[in-house]
Amino acid sequence: MSIPIADPEVGDAELKGVVDVLESGQLAAGDAVEEFEDRFADYCDAEHAVATTNGTTALHAALTAAGVERGDTVVTTPFSFVATANTIRFAGAEPAFADVDPETFNLDPHAVEELIRERDGDVDAIMPVHLYGLSAEMDHLREIAAEYDVPLVEDAAQAHGADYHDETAGSMGDVACFSFYPTKNMTTGEGGMITTNDEDVADAARRFINHGRSQSGYEHVEVGHNFRMTNLCAAIGVAQMDRIREFNEARREHAAFLTDGLEDIAAVTPTEPEGLRHVYHQYTIRVGNREELVDQLDDHGVGSGVYYPNPIHELEAYDDYSGPTDLDVAETVAEQALSLPVHPNLTQEDLETIVDVMHEVDVEPVDELARREEVTHV
């Protein structure tokens, strides 16, 4: 029997919540959605939360609510799921990719500064991704956003419960977004959430996901979409809120075991910078022979995942991308990154098997990647 890369955890509480909604007859947005929003906002230390149909619609709505519009430019990472860039285009803007940090895989603030200076400050928003469950370097990014007076939008789709010093993912930027896809740290089946401390942004997001509708009646003050979460999905989310801390602690314990067990092989294991709390949506290593290693792991019954094999600017959908392409770190990491199982349902035997198999297979080393130097202010 193989060890899967992901294994969503749902149980009796989620089932009861869904049955209660079905029996109530209130299947669309309603009380369950409101409860989920309130609980998730509290969890993120945010003032407001707006539930949506999925993480992509959350990003689209958040960017629009933050003021991003047609013709704008949003600085973001090329090493992420394609939705990060797609939603920028959905909002009518264009992405400008800055390179990533070789240790954290997150948007490198030095690369962001370099890109913005090359554009003479002509940017309209910055969107870092808290990749694999680790927060981006938010203090530095906030300084840059403040210097150029642009909104900072957190793509926290993979970072439910991640901490950056004394702050929580979802509370650090002008607005943030989460995904509740089944493989995420918590799920609603499909779903998304916008969090913000700005009441105007929250109100704008609520209008946008509800056909531009004002809070009552059939007054539509702008063009919007139907991105509303259902009570059915929210009921699952409410039940998952009772377990998210448990899920994250299990992921962290499993990650610690893997890091200790893999210490003496050639793979580069994940980092957790001082003061940050990684919640390990994925446990991602770097190796020099990824494709061969995937096959070897599969032969031994250990699942793995490649997230993501191509940086966004190299995808066919972005053949028309004309922004910066000095993205050597992202391109190299995309060739080397491999995720191992870390989900909460792993047993001790599973973890020991993963470590044992990693010692049995051939793991080729990678060269150290240089980090960008601080940009000189002029």
N, C-alpha and C positions, 0 to 999 in steps of 0.2 A: 504494500500500500504506500502510495507516494505522499510526500509532505507538500501541501499546496502553498503557493506564494501568498494567498489570501484566503480567509475563511470567515465571512461575516457572521457575527454573533447576534442572533435574535432568539427570543424565548417567550415564555408565557405572558410576561407583562406587555410585550409588543402585541402579541395576539389578542389579549384582552382589550387593549386600547383600540385596536382596529375593529373588533367586534362591537365595542361600545359605540363607536362612531357609526357603524353600519346600522345598528339598532336605533340610533337617534334619528337617522334619516338626514342629518346635516353633513353631507359628504364633502361639499366644497368648503372654501375658507370659512372659518368660524371660531368657536371657543377653543378648540384644540390648537389651532394655529396661533391664537393670541397667547395661550399658555406657553407654547413652545418658544415663541418670540421673547416673552418675558424671562423665561428661565435661561435662554441662551444669552441674552443680553447680560444678565447677572453673572453668568459663567465667564464671560469675556470682560467683565468690568466696563461694559459699554452702557451708554445711556439709552440707546435705541437699537432694536433689531427688526428687520423686515424679511419675512420668509418668502422664498421664491421656488420656482419649479426645479431648478438645478443650479449648480455652481456657475455655469456659463451665463445663464440669465441674470444671476446675481451680479456678475462682473459687468455685464452690459448695462444693467440698470444703475449700478454704482458709478460707473464712469460718467454716464449721462447726468446723474444727480449731482456729481461733483463739478459739472460744468464743461466736460469734454464735449466738443462738437466738431462738425465737419471742417476739415482743413487743419485741425490741430495735430500736434505730434506728442506722443507719449513714449517716454523712455522706459524700457523694460528689458527683461532677460530673454536671450534666445534659447536658453536651456530650461524648458518647461513643457507642459502639455500645450498643444497648439491653441487651446481655448484662450489662453492668456493673450495672445496676439489677435486671434479672431475677434474677440470682443472689442478690442480697440478699433478695428475696422467696422464692426457693427455700429459703433458710436459715430462713425464718419471720419475718424482720425486715422493716422498712420503710426505704426510702431517704429521706434528707432532703437536698435538693439545695442546694449552695452555688455561688455564681457563679464564673466563670473569669477568669483573667488575660487581658486583650485582646491581649497580645503573644505569649504562649506557648500560649494556649488551654487551659492546664492549670488544675486546681483552685487557686483563689486562697486562700492561707492567711488573709489578712485577712477574706475572706468566711466562711471556716470558723470563725474566732474569733467573728465577729459572730453567726453562726447559733447556735453553742453557747452563747454568753452569753444570747441571747434565750430559749434553752431551759433556762436555769439549770443548765447542765452536763449535762443529761439526754441523753447520747448514749452509745453502746456500742462504736463502732468508727469509724475514718476510712479511706476507701478512695480515694486519689488514682489517677488514670490518667496514665501517661506517654504522652500522646497524640502520635500521628504519629511517635514515635521520640525524643521529647525528655523528659527526666526532669522531674517536678514539683519544686517547691521543698521538698525533703525536710527540710532542717534546721529550717525553720520549722514544718512539719507534725509533725515528731518532737517538737518542743517542746510543741506543742498536745496531742499524744497523751499525752505524759508528764505534762503538767499535769492532765489529766483521767483518767489511768490507763486508757486504752483502747488496744486493738491498732491498729496501722497496717498496712493490707493494701495492697500495691502491685498495681495492675492494670497489669502490664508487657507486656500482650499484643502491643503494637506496638513494643517497645523492647529487643529482643535486642541486647545489647552497648552500650547507651547508658550514658554515664558522668555521674555527678554529683560534680564535683570529683575526689576520689581513690577514689570508690566506684562500684560497678557496679549497674545496675538488677537487682533480684532479690536484693540483699543488704542493703538499707537499712531495710526495714520488719520487722515481726514475721513476715510471710509474704508471698510474692509469687507471681504467676501469669503464665504466658506462653501464647501461642497459636502453633500451627504450621500454621495455615490456609495454602493455597497462595500467597496474595498477601503473606504476612508475610516478614520479612527472611530467614527460613529456614523450611523446611517439612518435614512428615512426611506430607503429603496432608491429613490431619486429625490433630490431636493437641494436647495441652496439657502444661504442666509447672508444678509447685508447687516453689518454693525457699524455704528457711528455714534459719536458724541455730539454731533451737530444736528439740531432739530430740523433745520431747513433742508439738509441733505436727506434726512429720514423721510420728511414729508414729500420731497421731490421723488424719492425712490418709490414710495407707496403709490403716488400718482402714476408713475411710469409703468409699474407692473399691473396696473388696473385701468388700462385704456385712457390714461390721463384724467381719470375721474376724481372729482373733489370728494371730500369725506362723506357727503350725503347726496342722495338724489341722482339724477341723470345729468349732472353738470360736468361736462368734459372740457377741461381748461387747456388741454394740450393733447397731442397725439402720443399714444402709449401702446403697450402690449398687454396681453393676458399672460403674465408670468406668475400668477398667484399659486401658492402652495395649497394643497387640499388638506382637509381635516384628517383624511386617511393617512397621508404621509406624516403629518404633524403628530398624530397619535403614536406612531413608531418613534419619532424624535423625542417626545416627552418621556417615553419609557427608557430610551437610550441615555437621556440626561442623568438618570439615576446610576448609570454604569460607566460613564465616560472616564471618570477618574480611575476607576478600577481597570478599564481597558488600557489607559495610558500607562499606568504603573506596571502592568504586565508587559507591555511593549518595552518599557525602559529596562525592566529586569532581564527580559530576553536579549535585548541589545547588549547589555553589560556582559552577559554570559558569552555571547558570540564574540565580542571584542576580546575578552580574556582568552577564549579558546583559539582565536585566530592570530594571536599575538606573534607567533613564531613562523607564520607563512608569509608569502610575498605580497599578499593582497594589502591594499591601503584601506584601513577600516574607517568608519565615520568619526568625525570629530564633534566635540561638544565644547565650544568656547566657554571660558570662565564666566559665570553669571547667567548663562543661557540654559534653558531646559528643553531638550530635544524630546519630542514625543513619537519619533520613529514611525511615521506613516510608512516609510520604507527604510530598511537597513541596507544601505547602498555602499558597496566597496568598489575599488578601482583595481582592475587587473589588465595584464598585457595580452591575454589570449581569451577574450570574452566569449567569442562564438564557440570555440572548442570547449570552453568550460561549461557553457550552457548545456551542450550535448552530454558532457561527462556527468554533470549533476543529474540530468534527466535519466541517464542510464542507471544511476544509483538511487533513483526514486526521490530526489530532492528538487522541488520546484524552484524556479527563479524567474526574474522579470527584468526586462531591459527598458528602463524609463529615463531617458528617451534616446532612441538610436540615432536620431538626426536632430541637430539644432534647427529651430524654426526657420531661420533664413535659408536653409538648404532644402526645405520641403518644396515640392512642385507647386503647391498652392501659393508659395511666396516667390515664384520666379520673377515677379515684377518688383520685388523689394529693391529699393535703390538707396537704402540708408547705409550706415557704417557696417563694414564687414571685417574689421580687425578684431576677430573673435576667436583667437587661437585657443584659449583655455576652454571655452564652451565646446569647440569642435573636438578637442582632444578628449575631454571628459565624456562627451557623447559616444566616443569610440570605446571607452573603458568601463563605464559605469554598469554595475550588475547588482541587482537587489536580491537578497536572500530572505526567506521567510522570517517574520518577526511578530506575526499577529498574536492576539491573546490566547487563541486556542491551541497553541503549541504546547506539547507536554515536555517534561524533562527529557524523556527518551528521544523526542523529536529534536530537541536542541543538541543533545549529545550526538545524535546521528548526523546532523548538519556539520558539526565541528569535525567529527571523525571522517566524513566523506571529503570535506575540504582538505584534510591532510592526506587523503588517498589520491586525489586527482592532481593533475599538473596545473600549477598556478604560476604564471609568468609575471615578473615584476614590471612596474612602470617607472618611467623617469619622473623625478620630482618636477613639478610645475612651478615656475616662478610667479610670485605675486606682484601685482602692479605697485609701483612706487606712488607715494602721495603726490598729488598734483600741486605744483607751485602756484600759489595765488599771485595774480598780477593786478 
